[in-house]
C-alpha cells in the first residue's frame, strides 16, 4: 500500500472532501511542503487514504496572528481554531499554513 504524504484527524475528513476546509496549520516538522505538491491524504487515526490534494499556497503565522480568514478556511471559529492549534502543538508559536484543494 502506498503511504500517505499528510494526515488529518478523522473529524476533518468531511470538511476537506466538501471543500469547507482549505488550509491546514502545521508545525516545523511539516514545513517542507511547497506550491504544486500533490499529496496523498490519510486519516491520522488509521492512516486510511481518503483523497488527494494539491498545495496551492504556503505561509507562516504565529498563534497570535491567526485571523478570522484563517478560521473561515479551517471551517471553525477563531476561538476554536486557536484552541485546537494550542492543543495539538502545546508551547509552540510559529506555524506553517498550507493552502490546498482536493483534486
Buried (B, 14 or more C-beta within 10 A) or exposed (E): EEEBBBBBEBEBBEBBEEEBBBBBBBEEEBBEBEEEBEBBBBBBEEEEBBBBBBBBEBEEBEBEEBEEEBBBBBBBEBEEBBEBBEEEBEEEEEBBBBBBEBE
